[in-house]
Amino acid sequence: ELTANVNVVGERILSNDFDRKLDPLDSYAVVDLLAAWRPQFGDDWEGALTLALRNVADEEYSDFGARYDVGFPSAVPSAFFNPAAGRSWELGVSLAWSH
């Protein structure tokens, strides 16, 4: 079993930027690939071996950003960002008994 997933996300406003004074988060697209093998062992056992490659192109993007205001009484809006994970691998192994 082979699967590909494409996640496309458009521009988003920053959290707490109600008056839209700061630039929005950039849009991005991320591709994930998954391979799975699910063998049967007799009538009662089922196994699974999975391998996933997340963010195939190692896309750099932020999946969250927020506005905060610095200084009082006339606050200057600033922003912080949460960088998303780069390319990563996942390996899974399972064995299930069904009677």
Buried (B, 14 or more C-beta within 10 A) or exposed (E): EEEEEEEEEEEBBBBEBEEEEBEEBEEBEBBBEBEEEEEEEEEEEBEBEBEBBBBEEEBEBBBEBBBBEEEEEEEEBEBEEEEBEEEEEEEEEEEEEEE
